Amino acid sequence: MRIPHPEGTFHLTYCTNVHPGERLGELERVLEGPVRAVKARVAPDRPMGLGLWLPAAALSLLQQGERLAALRDRLEEGGFYLFTVNGFPYGRFHGTRVKEAVYQPDWRRAARAAYTRALADLLAGLIPEDLPFASLSTVPGSSRQLAEDPASRAQIVAHLMEVAAHLHQLHEERGRTIVLALEPEPGCLLQSSEDTLHFFREHLWTAEGLRPLCDRLGVSLSRAEDIARRHLGLCFDVCHFAVAFEDPASALATLAEAGIRIAKLQLSCALRVAPAGEEGRAAVKRFDDGIYLHQTTIRSRDGSLHRFLDLPAALAAELVEAEEWRVHVHLPIYAADLEPPLASTQPQLAAAVRRARRLDPPPHFEVETYNFAVLPEELRALPLEEALARELAFARELLSS
């Protein structure tokens, strides 16, 4: 949805990765069924922006010309416009164990670069002409464990620059600006504002990092840096920073002031558990769904932070001095009244949105509560389409206030 505001026109959507659909036929059914049902609730008489998830299996068929034309017609007939694509999950994302496989293939692999280039080609052919830019979110390099050595980081940078060169060529040939938006996440190469600043300053924006872009495009280092800054940015997921006990609004300001482009803000809330006694441990166990990674940070009473890659490891640690837990669970963003000791990081989301509204250009805004199907029963009491519409209404209030 286009939301006019004195600070600019904001584009708001939700991500279709909440709907199972790895194959093209499933994607088509999603667009004809639940996505239309959401639009009927939130934008019945005007175009609705779409945040599309396109896994590799569906994308390979859409690369055929007639399939792409059919998708374009379906979007136009349904009253949708496309401005952002989620290129993070490459394959299956529902109904089976996902966990750390969600990062694969990561940016060390040529397959990730090829998939992203194909997504960019599709996006360039579908975005409206009056849109200043489109965003394409992706894996934050790799999991931290797999990206610790210099050779892995060099591979990641080289593949990112390969895609940046492709995005530049699309910009030159079609007049379309697409920003590849790395999405920092706990346990990854980019997991905090400090990590992210270091990666951009010490790896992407250096002469060594930019050299592949210079060689591919035959441009100077300064020109290569301009291109990299235009086409490589961030997808800022508010939940992820809250999990790490960073203040999302401050982290957002720090990254933007450093010149890193914030292309997309994912509107999401993390799970808080406070006080973190036995009652809290029992309550949080219900969120261990066995499908998604639930990175967890526990703050002790002395202020120290203990980080765990997944919730079962945190539960096994039995930290007796725990004061508060933050868990990577995307709660419905409208859900504020959880039963204590459970709570939401909704206040941090509101502050981050207020800060993001002042960015120039403003980022795309995307609700991404992909895990509705595995939340505890009381958090999925509403039918999915109604819950998504309620999230979008809540997000619109945050953007309009």
C-alpha positions as a LaTeX table, in Angstrom:
\begin{tabular}{lrrr}
\hline
Residue & $x$ (\AA) & $y$ (\AA) & $z$ (\AA) \\
\hline
Met1 & 0.00 & 0.00 & 0.00 \\
Arg2 & 1.11 & 3.52 & $-0.69$ \\
Ile3 & 0.76 & 5.55 & 2.49 \\
Pro4 & 1.07 & 9.32 & 1.99 \\
His5 & 2.73 & 11.17 & 4.85 \\
Pro6 & 4.40 & 14.57 & 5.32 \\
Glu7 & 7.73 & 12.73 & 5.61 \\
Gly8 & 7.21 & 10.92 & 2.29 \\
Thr9 & 5.25 & 8.18 & 0.58 \\
Phe10 & 5.68 & 4.89 & 2.41 \\
His11 & 5.24 & 1.49 & 0.79 \\
Leu12 & 3.82 & $-1.15$ & 3.13 \\
Thr13 & 3.18 & $-4.85$ & 2.58 \\
Tyr14 & 3.49 & $-8.23$ & 4.22 \\
Cys15 & 5.77 & $-11.03$ & 3.07 \\
Thr16 & 4.13 & $-13.99$ & 1.36 \\
Asn17 & 6.61 & $-16.40$ & 2.98 \\
Val18 & 3.92 & $-16.85$ & 5.64 \\
His19 & 2.06 & $-18.95$ & 3.05 \\
Pro20 & 3.45 & $-22.40$ & 2.21 \\
Gly21 & 4.25 & $-22.59$ & $-1.49$ \\
Glu22 & 7.59 & $-23.70$ & $-2.87$ \\
Arg23 & 6.27 & $-24.69$ & $-6.32$ \\
Leu24 & 4.91 & $-22.39$ & $-8.99$ \\
Gly25 & 1.42 & $-23.89$ & $-8.84$ \\
Glu26 & 1.33 & $-23.35$ & $-5.08$ \\
Leu27 & 2.47 & $-19.77$ & $-5.55$ \\
Glu28 & $-0.31$ & $-19.14$ & $-8.05$ \\
Arg29 & $-2.86$ & $-20.53$ & $-5.59$ \\
Val30 & $-1.48$ & $-18.27$ & $-2.85$ \\
Leu31 & $-1.88$ & $-15.21$ & $-5.09$ \\
Glu32 & $-5.40$ & $-16.18$ & $-6.07$ \\
Gly33 & $-6.52$ & $-17.20$ & $-2.58$ \\
Pro34 & $-5.12$ & $-15.82$ & 0.69 \\
Val35 & $-3.34$ & $-12.80$ & $-0.83$ \\
Arg36 & $-6.56$ & $-11.64$ & $-2.49$ \\
Ala37 & $-8.40$ & $-12.24$ & 0.78 \\
Val38 & $-5.96$ & $-9.98$ & 2.63 \\
Lys39 & $-6.28$ & $-7.29$ & $-0.03$ \\
Ala40 & $-10.08$ & $-7.39$ & 0.24 \\
Arg41 & $-9.69$ & $-6.50$ & 3.92 \\
Val42 & $-7.00$ & $-3.80$ & 3.74 \\
Ala43 & $-7.07$ & $-2.27$ & 0.24 \\
Pro44 & $-10.30$ & $-3.28$ & $-1.52$ \\
Asp45 & $-10.44$ & $-0.22$ & $-3.78$ \\
Arg46 & $-6.79$ & 0.63 & $-4.41$ \\
Pro47 & $-3.57$ & $-1.15$ & $-5.43$ \\
Met48 & $-1.90$ & $-3.19$ & $-2.74$ \\
Gly49 & 1.86 & $-3.54$ & $-2.57$ \\
Leu50 & 3.19 & $-7.07$ & $-2.60$ \\
Gly51 & 6.19 & $-8.52$ & $-0.79$ \\
Leu52 & 6.83 & $-11.68$ & $-2.75$ \\
Trp53 & 8.75 & $-14.76$ & $-1.64$ \\
Leu54 & 10.01 & $-16.73$ & $-4.62$ \\
Pro55 & 11.93 & $-19.90$ & $-3.75$ \\
Ala56 & 14.28 & $-21.34$ & $-6.34$ \\
Ala57 & 11.89 & $-24.06$ & $-7.55$ \\
Ala58 & 9.19 & $-21.54$ & $-8.48$ \\
Leu59 & 11.67 & $-19.03$ & $-9.85$ \\
Ser60 & 13.18 & $-21.49$ & $-12.32$ \\
Leu61 & 9.80 & $-21.84$ & $-14.05$ \\
Leu62 & 9.06 & $-18.12$ & $-13.93$ \\
Gln63 & 12.22 & $-17.47$ & $-15.90$ \\
Gln64 & 10.32 & $-18.74$ & $-18.93$ \\
Gly65 & 8.92 & $-15.73$ & $-20.80$ \\
Glu66 & 5.28 & $-16.79$ & $-20.96$ \\
Arg67 & 5.17 & $-17.63$ & $-17.24$ \\
Leu68 & 6.57 & $-14.22$ & $-16.33$ \\
Ala69 & 4.01 & $-12.50$ & $-18.56$ \\
Ala70 & 1.25 & $-14.52$ & $-16.91$ \\
Leu71 & 2.46 & $-13.45$ & $-13.45$ \\
Arg72 & 2.55 & $-9.82$ & $-14.58$ \\
Asp73 & $-1.04$ & $-10.10$ & $-15.83$ \\
Arg74 & $-2.16$ & $-11.80$ & $-12.61$ \\
Leu75 & $-0.69$ & $-9.03$ & $-10.48$ \\
Glu76 & $-2.23$ & $-6.30$ & $-12.62$ \\
Glu77 & $-5.67$ & $-7.93$ & $-12.73$ \\
Gly78 & $-5.61$ & $-8.52$ & $-8.98$ \\
Gly79 & $-4.75$ & $-4.90$ & $-8.20$ \\
Phe80 & $-1.24$ & $-5.58$ & $-6.89$ \\
Tyr81 & 2.09 & $-3.89$ & $-7.47$ \\
Leu82 & 5.44 & $-5.46$ & $-6.63$ \\
Phe83 & 8.14 & $-3.46$ & $-4.87$ \\
Thr84 & 10.05 & $-5.96$ & $-2.77$ \\
Val85 & 11.10 & $-9.60$ & $-2.92$ \\
Asn86 & 12.29 & $-11.84$ & $-0.11$ \\
Gly87 & 15.29 & $-13.77$ & $-1.44$ \\
Phe88 & 16.37 & $-15.15$ & 1.96 \\
Pro89 & 14.83 & $-18.67$ & 2.06 \\
Tyr90 & 16.08 & $-20.49$ & $-1.04$ \\
Gly91 & 14.03 & $-23.66$ & $-0.65$ \\
Arg92 & 11.47 & $-25.25$ & 1.64 \\
Phe93 & 10.30 & $-23.04$ & 4.48 \\
His94 & 7.23 & $-24.75$ & 5.91 \\
Gly95 & 6.15 & $-28.12$ & 7.24 \\
Thr96 & 9.65 & $-29.51$ & 7.75 \\
Arg97 & 12.75 & $-28.79$ & 9.81 \\
Val98 & 14.30 & $-25.56$ & 8.49 \\
Lys99 & 16.66 & $-24.40$ & 11.26 \\
Glu100 & 20.18 & $-23.48$ & 10.02 \\
Ala101 & 19.44 & $-24.81$ & 6.52 \\
Val102 & 17.62 & $-21.51$ & 5.86 \\
Tyr103 & 21.00 & $-19.89$ & 5.11 \\
Gln104 & 21.96 & $-22.40$ & 2.43 \\
Pro105 & 23.23 & $-21.89$ & $-0.14$ \\
Asp106 & 24.89 & $-18.92$ & 1.55 \\
Trp107 & 26.92 & $-16.15$ & $-0.05$ \\
Arg108 & 30.03 & $-18.31$ & $-0.18$ \\
Arg109 & 28.29 & $-20.25$ & $-2.96$ \\
Ala110 & 27.83 & $-19.31$ & $-6.60$ \\
Ala111 & 24.30 & $-20.77$ & $-6.43$ \\
Arg112 & 23.22 & $-17.98$ & $-4.08$ \\
Ala113 & 24.52 & $-15.34$ & $-6.48$ \\
Ala114 & 22.81 & $-16.99$ & $-9.46$ \\
Tyr115 & 19.49 & $-17.23$ & $-7.61$ \\
Thr116 & 19.72 & $-13.57$ & $-6.59$ \\
Arg117 & 20.53 & $-12.40$ & $-10.11$ \\
Ala118 & 17.49 & $-14.28$ & $-11.41$ \\
Leu119 & 15.29 & $-12.68$ & $-8.73$ \\
Ala120 & 16.61 & $-9.26$ & $-9.73$ \\
Asp121 & 15.83 & $-9.91$ & $-13.40$ \\
Leu122 & 12.27 & $-10.86$ & $-12.50$ \\
Leu123 & 11.86 & $-7.88$ & $-10.20$ \\
Ala124 & 13.17 & $-5.47$ & $-12.84$ \\
Gly125 & 10.46 & $-6.68$ & $-15.22$ \\
Leu126 & 7.61 & $-6.30$ & $-12.73$ \\
Ile127 & 8.14 & $-3.17$ & $-10.64$ \\
Pro128 & 6.14 & $-0.02$ & $-11.52$ \\
Glu129 & 7.96 & 2.65 & $-13.50$ \\
Asp130 & 7.26 & 5.36 & $-10.91$ \\
Leu131 & 8.89 & 3.44 & $-8.06$ \\
Pro132 & 12.19 & 5.05 & $-6.99$ \\
Phe133 & 13.74 & 1.67 & $-6.17$ \\
Ala134 & 12.94 & $-1.96$ & $-5.42$ \\
Ser135 & 14.39 & $-4.06$ & $-2.59$ \\
Leu136 & 15.58 & $-7.65$ & $-2.54$ \\
Ser137 & 16.37 & $-9.02$ & 0.92 \\
Thr138 & 18.87 & $-11.82$ & 1.42 \\
Val139 & 20.99 & $-13.90$ & 3.81 \\
Pro140 & 23.50 & $-11.90$ & 5.92 \\
Gly141 & 26.50 & $-13.54$ & 4.27 \\
Ser142 & 26.49 & $-16.85$ & 6.07 \\
Ser143 & 26.16 & $-18.34$ & 9.51 \\
Arg144 & 28.88 & $-16.95$ & 11.77 \\
Gln145 & 30.57 & $-20.32$ & 12.22 \\
Leu146 & 30.97 & $-20.86$ & 8.47 \\
Ala147 & 32.22 & $-17.35$ & 7.69 \\
Glu148 & 34.95 & $-16.88$ & 10.29 \\
Asp149 & 37.95 & $-17.50$ & 8.03 \\
Pro150 & 39.26 & $-14.85$ & 5.60 \\
Ala151 & 38.78 & $-17.07$ & 2.55 \\
Ser152 & 35.06 & $-17.44$ & 3.25 \\
Arg153 & 34.63 & $-13.70$ & 3.76 \\
Ala154 & 36.46 & $-13.06$ & 0.49 \\
Gln155 & 34.10 & $-15.44$ & $-1.33$ \\
Ile156 & 31.10 & $-13.66$ & 0.17 \\
Val157 & 32.36 & $-10.24$ & $-0.88$ \\
Ala158 & 33.19 & $-11.42$ & $-4.41$ \\
His159 & 29.72 & $-12.88$ & $-4.93$ \\
Leu160 & 28.04 & $-9.77$ & $-3.55$ \\
Met161 & 30.06 & $-7.60$ & $-5.92$ \\
Glu162 & 29.14 & $-9.91$ & $-8.79$ \\
Val163 & 25.47 & $-9.26$ & $-8.06$ \\
Ala164 & 26.09 & $-5.53$ & $-7.55$ \\
Ala165 & 27.56 & $-5.43$ & $-11.06$ \\
His166 & 24.45 & $-7.17$ & $-12.39$ \\
Leu167 & 22.18 & $-4.71$ & $-10.60$ \\
His168 & 24.17 & $-1.82$ & $-12.06$ \\
Gln169 & 23.70 & $-3.24$ & $-15.55$ \\
Leu170 & 19.95 & $-3.54$ & $-14.96$ \\
His171 & 19.96 & 0.07 & $-13.82$ \\
Glu172 & 21.80 & 1.18 & $-16.95$ \\
Glu173 & 19.75 & $-0.91$ & $-19.38$ \\
Arg174 & 16.25 & $-0.66$ & $-17.88$ \\
Gly175 & 16.38 & 2.36 & $-15.62$ \\
Arg176 & 15.47 & 0.22 & $-12.59$ \\
Thr177 & 17.24 & 0.62 & $-9.25$ \\
Ile178 & 17.28 & $-2.55$ & $-7.18$ \\
Val179 & 18.94 & $-2.68$ & $-3.76$ \\
Leu180 & 20.22 & $-6.01$ & $-2.50$ \\
Ala181 & 19.46 & $-5.85$ & 1.23 \\
Leu182 & 21.49 & $-8.03$ & 3.59 \\
Glu183 & 19.46 & $-8.97$ & 6.66 \\
Pro184 & 21.50 & $-9.09$ & 9.91 \\
Glu185 & 20.46 & $-11.94$ & 12.18 \\
Pro186 & 21.81 & $-13.39$ & 15.45 \\
Gly187 & 24.36 & $-16.12$ & 14.85 \\
Cys188 & 25.36 & $-14.82$ & 11.41 \\
Leu189 & 28.31 & $-12.97$ & 9.91 \\
Leu190 & 26.20 & $-9.82$ & 10.27 \\
Gln191 & 24.44 & $-10.12$ & 13.61 \\
Ser192 & 24.74 & $-6.67$ & 15.22 \\
Ser193 & 25.18 & $-3.05$ & 14.23 \\
Glu194 & 28.88 & $-3.31$ & 15.12 \\
Asp195 & 29.37 & $-6.39$ & 12.90 \\
Thr196 & 27.46 & $-4.77$ & 10.08 \\
Leu197 & 29.45 & $-1.54$ & 10.21 \\
His198 & 32.69 & $-3.51$ & 10.27 \\
Phe199 & 31.69 & $-5.64$ & 7.27 \\
Phe200 & 30.70 & $-2.69$ & 5.11 \\
Arg201 & 33.67 & $-0.51$ & 6.09 \\
Glu202 & 36.41 & $-3.15$ & 6.24 \\
His203 & 35.28 & $-5.59$ & 3.53 \\
Leu204 & 32.75 & $-4.17$ & 1.08 \\
Trp205 & 33.90 & $-0.55$ & 0.76 \\
Thr206 & 37.64 & $-1.22$ & 0.63 \\
Ala207 & 39.84 & $-1.23$ & $-2.46$ \\
Glu208 & 40.20 & $-5.00$ & $-2.15$ \\
Gly209 & 36.47 & $-5.54$ & $-1.78$ \\
Leu210 & 35.59 & $-3.24$ & $-4.66$ \\
Arg211 & 38.21 & $-4.64$ & $-7.04$ \\
Pro212 & 35.91 & $-7.33$ & $-8.52$ \\
Leu213 & 33.37 & $-4.61$ & $-9.32$ \\
Cys214 & 36.05 & $-2.47$ & $-10.97$ \\
Asp215 & 37.21 & $-5.42$ & $-13.07$ \\
Arg216 & 33.72 & $-6.48$ & $-14.14$ \\
Leu217 & 32.52 & $-3.01$ & $-15.08$ \\
Gly218 & 35.79 & $-1.36$ & $-16.06$ \\
Val219 & 35.27 & 1.54 & $-13.64$ \\
Ser220 & 37.44 & 3.41 & $-11.14$ \\
Leu221 & 37.46 & 2.63 & $-7.44$ \\
Ser222 & 35.44 & 5.74 & $-6.60$ \\
Arg223 & 32.84 & 4.86 & $-9.22$ \\
Ala224 & 32.72 & 1.27 & $-7.97$ \\
Glu225 & 32.10 & 2.52 & $-4.44$ \\
Asp226 & 29.21 & 4.69 & $-5.66$ \\
Ile227 & 27.69 & 1.66 & $-7.39$ \\
Ala228 & 28.16 & $-0.56$ & $-4.33$ \\
Arg229 & 26.58 & 2.01 & $-2.03$ \\
Arg230 & 23.58 & 2.34 & $-4.37$ \\
His231 & 22.94 & $-1.38$ & $-4.84$ \\
Leu232 & 24.13 & $-3.01$ & $-1.58$ \\
Gly233 & 22.28 & $-2.14$ & 1.61 \\
Leu234 & 20.35 & $-3.61$ & 4.51 \\
Cys235 & 17.08 & $-5.24$ & 5.36 \\
Phe236 & 16.67 & $-4.19$ & 8.99 \\
Asp237 & 14.59 & $-6.77$ & 10.86 \\
Val238 & 13.54 & $-5.12$ & 14.12 \\
Cys239 & 13.06 & $-8.44$ & 15.93 \\
His240 & 16.64 & $-9.52$ & 15.24 \\
Phe241 & 18.18 & $-6.46$ & 16.88 \\
Ala242 & 15.80 & $-6.63$ & 19.83 \\
Val243 & 16.81 & $-10.26$ & 20.42 \\
Ala244 & 20.42 & $-9.10$ & 20.81 \\
Phe245 & 19.36 & $-6.48$ & 23.41 \\
Glu246 & 20.33 & $-3.69$ & 21.00 \\
Asp247 & 17.99 & $-0.74$ & 20.88 \\
Pro248 & 16.65 & $-1.09$ & 17.31 \\
Ala249 & 16.00 & 2.64 & 16.79 \\
Ser250 & 19.54 & 3.53 & 17.87 \\
Ala251 & 21.07 & 0.74 & 15.78 \\
Leu252 & 19.07 & 1.90 & 12.78 \\
Ala253 & 20.26 & 5.48 & 13.22 \\
Thr254 & 23.88 & 4.39 & 13.63 \\
Leu255 & 23.85 & 2.32 & 10.44 \\
Ala256 & 22.05 & 4.96 & 8.38 \\
Glu257 & 24.35 & 7.74 & 9.60 \\
Ala258 & 27.33 & 5.62 & 8.54 \\
Gly259 & 26.02 & 5.80 & 4.97 \\
Ile260 & 24.64 & 2.27 & 4.77 \\
Arg261 & 21.42 & 2.25 & 2.79 \\
Ile262 & 18.42 & 0.88 & 4.71 \\
Ala263 & 16.34 & $-0.52$ & 1.85 \\
Lys264 & 13.77 & $-2.45$ & 3.85 \\
Leu265 & 12.48 & $-2.42$ & 7.42 \\
Gln266 & 10.88 & $-5.68$ & 8.46 \\
Leu267 & 8.24 & $-4.97$ & 11.05 \\
Ser268 & 8.55 & $-7.72$ & 13.62 \\
Cys269 & 8.42 & $-8.26$ & 17.37 \\
Ala270 & 10.53 & $-10.62$ & 19.44 \\
Leu271 & 9.49 & $-12.60$ & 22.50 \\
Arg272 & 10.51 & $-11.29$ & 25.92 \\
Val273 & 10.47 & $-13.42$ & 29.06 \\
Ala274 & 10.75 & $-11.44$ & 32.29 \\
Pro275 & 11.13 & $-12.27$ & 35.05 \\
Ala276 & 13.05 & $-15.30$ & 33.84 \\
Gly277 & 12.43 & $-17.78$ & 36.64 \\
Glu278 & 11.04 & $-21.29$ & 36.44 \\
Glu279 & 7.67 & $-19.96$ & 35.36 \\
Gly280 & 9.36 & $-18.15$ & 32.47 \\
Arg281 & 11.28 & $-21.25$ & 31.42 \\
Ala282 & 8.08 & $-23.28$ & 31.36 \\
Ala283 & 6.28 & $-20.61$ & 29.34 \\
Val284 & 9.01 & $-20.23$ & 26.71 \\
Lys285 & 9.23 & $-23.98$ & 26.05 \\
Arg286 & 5.93 & $-23.74$ & 24.19 \\
Phe287 & 7.67 & $-21.74$ & 21.44 \\
Asp288 & 10.18 & $-24.49$ & 20.63 \\
Asp289 & 8.47 & $-25.64$ & 17.42 \\
Gly290 & 11.30 & $-27.77$ & 16.02 \\
Ile291 & 11.13 & $-26.04$ & 12.62 \\
Tyr292 & 12.75 & $-22.60$ & 12.85 \\
Leu293 & 15.89 & $-21.34$ & 14.58 \\
His294 & 15.04 & $-19.46$ & 17.74 \\
Gln295 & 18.24 & $-17.65$ & 18.64 \\
Thr296 & 18.09 & $-16.64$ & 22.28 \\
Thr297 & 19.91 & $-14.04$ & 24.36 \\
Ile298 & 19.70 & $-14.17$ & 28.15 \\
Arg299 & 20.64 & $-11.15$ & 30.25 \\
Ser300 & 21.89 & $-11.94$ & 33.74 \\
Arg301 & 21.25 & $-9.78$ & 36.74 \\
Asp302 & 24.76 & $-8.35$ & 36.46 \\
Gly303 & 23.98 & $-7.16$ & 32.91 \\
Ser304 & 26.07 & $-9.76$ & 31.08 \\
Leu305 & 24.61 & $-11.34$ & 27.95 \\
His306 & 24.62 & $-15.04$ & 27.11 \\
Arg307 & 23.91 & $-15.92$ & 23.46 \\
Phe308 & 22.54 & $-19.23$ & 22.20 \\
Leu309 & 22.03 & $-20.32$ & 18.61 \\
Asp310 & 18.71 & $-22.00$ & 19.41 \\
Leu311 & 16.14 & $-22.17$ & 22.18 \\
Pro312 & 16.84 & $-25.77$ & 23.29 \\
Ala313 & 20.44 & $-24.82$ & 24.07 \\
Ala314 & 19.26 & $-21.87$ & 26.15 \\
Leu315 & 16.80 & $-24.06$ & 28.05 \\
Ala316 & 19.54 & $-26.59$ & 28.76 \\
Ala317 & 21.89 & $-23.94$ & 30.17 \\
Glu318 & 19.80 & $-23.36$ & 33.34 \\
Leu319 & 21.25 & $-19.94$ & 34.12 \\
Val320 & 20.08 & $-19.31$ & 37.68 \\
Glu321 & 20.98 & $-15.59$ & 37.59 \\
Ala322 & 18.88 & $-14.90$ & 34.47 \\
Glu323 & 16.94 & $-11.64$ & 34.52 \\
Glu324 & 15.36 & $-11.53$ & 31.03 \\
Trp325 & 15.24 & $-13.67$ & 27.91 \\
Arg326 & 14.88 & $-12.42$ & 24.33 \\
Val327 & 13.90 & $-15.10$ & 21.82 \\
His328 & 13.84 & $-14.98$ & 18.02 \\
Val329 & 10.15 & $-15.69$ & 17.65 \\
His330 & 8.19 & $-13.38$ & 15.36 \\
Leu331 & 5.09 & $-12.48$ & 17.36 \\
Pro332 & 2.08 & $-10.86$ & 15.66 \\
Ile333 & 2.98 & $-7.19$ & 15.79 \\
Tyr334 & $-0.42$ & $-6.22$ & 17.21 \\
Ala335 & $-0.08$ & $-8.67$ & 20.13 \\
Ala336 & 0.87 & $-6.61$ & 23.17 \\
Asp337 & $-1.15$ & $-8.24$ & 25.94 \\
Leu338 & 0.65 & $-11.53$ & 26.46 \\
Glu339 & 0.24 & $-13.35$ & 29.73 \\
Pro340 & 3.16 & $-12.59$ & 32.10 \\
Pro341 & 5.98 & $-13.48$ & 32.29 \\
Leu342 & 5.75 & $-13.34$ & 28.46 \\
Ala343 & 5.84 & $-10.00$ & 26.67 \\
Ser344 & 6.59 & $-8.50$ & 23.28 \\
Thr345 & 9.22 & $-6.02$ & 22.07 \\
Gln346 & 6.43 & $-4.00$ & 20.45 \\
Pro347 & 7.62 & $-0.68$ & 22.02 \\
Gln348 & 10.99 & $-1.11$ & 20.31 \\
Leu349 & 9.20 & $-1.69$ & 17.00 \\
Ala350 & 7.25 & 1.56 & 17.33 \\
Ala351 & 10.43 & 3.52 & 18.07 \\
Ala352 & 12.27 & 1.94 & 15.12 \\
Val353 & 9.43 & 2.84 & 12.75 \\
Arg354 & 9.46 & 6.45 & 13.95 \\
Arg355 & 13.20 & 6.62 & 13.23 \\
Ala356 & 12.93 & 4.87 & 9.86 \\
Arg357 & 10.25 & 7.30 & 8.67 \\
Arg358 & 12.85 & 10.08 & 8.70 \\
Leu359 & 15.28 & 8.32 & 6.36 \\
Asp360 & 15.73 & 9.72 & 2.87 \\
Pro361 & 14.67 & 7.81 & 0.92 \\
Pro362 & 12.45 & 5.95 & 3.37 \\
Pro363 & 12.82 & 2.17 & 3.36 \\
His364 & 10.17 & $-0.27$ & 2.30 \\
Phe365 & 8.08 & $-1.52$ & 5.21 \\
Glu366 & 7.25 & $-5.22$ & 5.34 \\
Val367 & 5.46 & $-7.21$ & 8.02 \\
Glu368 & 7.08 & $-10.63$ & 8.30 \\
Thr369 & 5.40 & $-12.90$ & 10.83 \\
Tyr370 & 6.22 & $-16.02$ & 8.82 \\
Asn371 & 5.69 & $-18.45$ & 11.69 \\
Phe372 & 1.95 & $-18.04$ & 12.38 \\
Ala373 & 1.30 & $-21.72$ & 11.77 \\
Val374 & 3.57 & $-22.87$ & 14.62 \\
Leu375 & 2.83 & $-20.25$ & 17.26 \\
Pro376 & 1.03 & $-21.32$ & 20.46 \\
Glu377 & $-2.70$ & $-21.64$ & 19.92 \\
Glu378 & $-3.71$ & $-18.42$ & 21.67 \\
Leu379 & $-1.52$ & $-16.39$ & 19.26 \\
Arg380 & $-3.09$ & $-17.90$ & 16.16 \\
Ala381 & $-6.71$ & $-17.80$ & 17.23 \\
Leu382 & $-7.64$ & $-15.53$ & 14.31 \\
Pro383 & $-7.90$ & $-16.91$ & 10.77 \\
Leu384 & $-4.62$ & $-16.20$ & 9.00 \\
Glu385 & $-5.98$ & $-13.66$ & 6.50 \\
Glu386 & $-7.68$ & $-11.75$ & 9.31 \\
Ala387 & $-4.51$ & $-11.78$ & 11.42 \\
Leu388 & $-2.43$ & $-10.49$ & 8.50 \\
Ala389 & $-4.96$ & $-7.73$ & 7.83 \\
Arg390 & $-4.84$ & $-6.77$ & 11.48 \\
Glu391 & $-1.03$ & $-6.63$ & 11.36 \\
Leu392 & $-1.14$ & $-4.37$ & 8.32 \\
Ala393 & $-3.69$ & $-2.10$ & 9.99 \\
Phe394 & $-1.45$ & $-1.85$ & 13.04 \\
Ala395 & 1.57 & $-1.11$ & 10.84 \\
Arg396 & $-0.35$ & 1.56 & 8.98 \\
Glu397 & $-1.13$ & 3.25 & 12.29 \\
Leu398 & 2.57 & 3.23 & 13.20 \\
Leu399 & 3.45 & 4.79 & 9.86 \\
Ser400 & 0.68 & 7.36 & 9.92 \\
Ser401 & 0.94 & 8.58 & 13.51 \\
\hline
\end{tabular}
